[in-house]
Amino acid sequence: QLEWKKLIEKRRGGDQFSQDDHDQLLRTTRFMLDSLSRQNDHIQPVAEAAINGVKNKLGAFLSWYEDETSFSPANFIEFPRNIDKILGELEQIC
């Protein structure tokens, strides 16, 4: 998760992503989603709702990012306002 945050901050800072950065962001996002999907059956409803909220936000980011960079990571210029808001919320949680 620390790597994910570093990559998000790098991109927010205006730095271009290398192919390795791009691949790492995809890997770490997918890993976090996969980890959240393997939740325990004995989870409190409040915790389950919080986990689902994080999963939905990560999923929305991943879907947008994959679409934005489907041709090349160079296609990505900046985070749109709605995605930047999601990222800010995720950074506080993760």
C-alpha positions as CSV (number, residue, x, y, z in Angstrom):
1,Q,0.0,0.0,0.0
2,L,2.9,2.3,0.6
3,E,4.1,1.7,-2.9
4,W,0.6,2.5,-4.2
5,K,0.6,5.8,-2.3
6,K,4.1,6.7,-3.6
7,L,3.0,6.1,-7.2
8,I,-0.1,8.2,-6.8
9,E,1.9,11.1,-5.3
10,K,4.5,10.8,-8.0
11,R,1.8,11.2,-10.6
12,R,0.1,14.0,-8.8
13,G,3.4,15.8,-8.7
14,G,3.4,15.9,-12.5
15,D,6.0,13.2,-13.0
16,Q,5.6,10.9,-16.0
17,F,5.1,7.3,-15.3
18,S,7.6,4.8,-16.8
19,Q,6.2,1.5,-18.0
20,D,7.4,-0.1,-14.7
21,D,5.5,2.6,-12.7
22,H,2.4,1.9,-14.7
23,D,2.7,-1.9,-14.3
24,Q,3.4,-1.5,-10.5
25,L,0.3,0.7,-10.0
26,L,-1.9,-1.8,-11.8
27,R,-0.3,-4.7,-9.8
28,T,-0.7,-3.0,-6.4
29,T,-4.2,-1.8,-7.0
30,R,-5.3,-5.3,-8.1
31,F,-3.5,-6.8,-5.1
32,M,-5.4,-4.6,-2.7
33,L,-8.7,-5.4,-4.4
34,D,-7.9,-9.1,-4.3
35,S,-6.9,-8.9,-0.6
36,L,-10.1,-7.1,0.3
37,S,-12.2,-9.7,-1.6
38,R,-10.8,-12.5,0.5
39,Q,-12.4,-11.2,3.6
40,N,-13.2,-13.4,6.6
41,D,-16.8,-14.8,6.8
42,H,-17.0,-13.7,10.4
43,I,-16.7,-10.0,9.9
44,Q,-18.8,-7.3,11.7
45,P,-21.4,-5.6,9.5
46,V,-19.8,-2.2,10.1
47,A,-16.4,-3.4,9.1
48,E,-17.9,-5.2,6.0
49,A,-19.5,-1.9,4.9
50,A,-16.2,-0.1,5.3
51,I,-14.4,-2.8,3.3
52,N,-17.0,-2.7,0.6
53,G,-16.7,1.1,0.4
54,V,-12.9,0.8,-0.1
55,K,-13.4,-2.0,-2.7
56,N,-15.8,0.2,-4.6
57,K,-13.5,3.1,-4.6
58,L,-10.5,1.1,-5.6
59,G,-12.5,-0.6,-8.3
60,A,-13.7,2.7,-9.7
61,F,-10.1,4.0,-9.8
62,L,-8.8,0.8,-11.4
63,S,-11.5,0.8,-14.1
64,W,-10.9,4.5,-14.9
65,Y,-7.1,4.0,-14.9
66,E,-7.2,0.9,-17.2
67,D,-9.5,2.7,-19.6
68,E,-7.4,5.9,-19.6
69,T,-4.1,4.0,-20.2
70,S,-5.4,1.2,-22.4
71,F,-3.3,2.5,-25.3
72,S,-0.3,3.7,-23.4
73,P,0.5,5.0,-19.9
74,A,1.5,8.2,-21.7
75,N,-2.2,8.9,-22.5
76,F,-2.7,9.7,-18.8
77,I,-2.3,13.5,-18.2
78,E,-3.9,14.1,-14.8
79,F,-6.5,12.8,-12.5
80,P,-10.0,14.2,-13.1
81,R,-11.7,15.8,-10.2
82,N,-13.9,12.8,-9.4
83,I,-11.0,10.4,-9.4
84,D,-8.8,12.7,-7.4
85,K,-11.5,12.9,-4.8
86,I,-11.6,9.1,-4.6
87,L,-7.9,8.9,-4.3
88,G,-7.9,11.4,-1.5
89,E,-10.4,9.3,0.4
90,L,-8.4,6.1,-0.3
91,E,-5.1,7.7,0.9
92,Q,-6.7,8.5,4.2
93,I,-7.8,4.9,4.6
94,C,-4.9,2.9,3.1
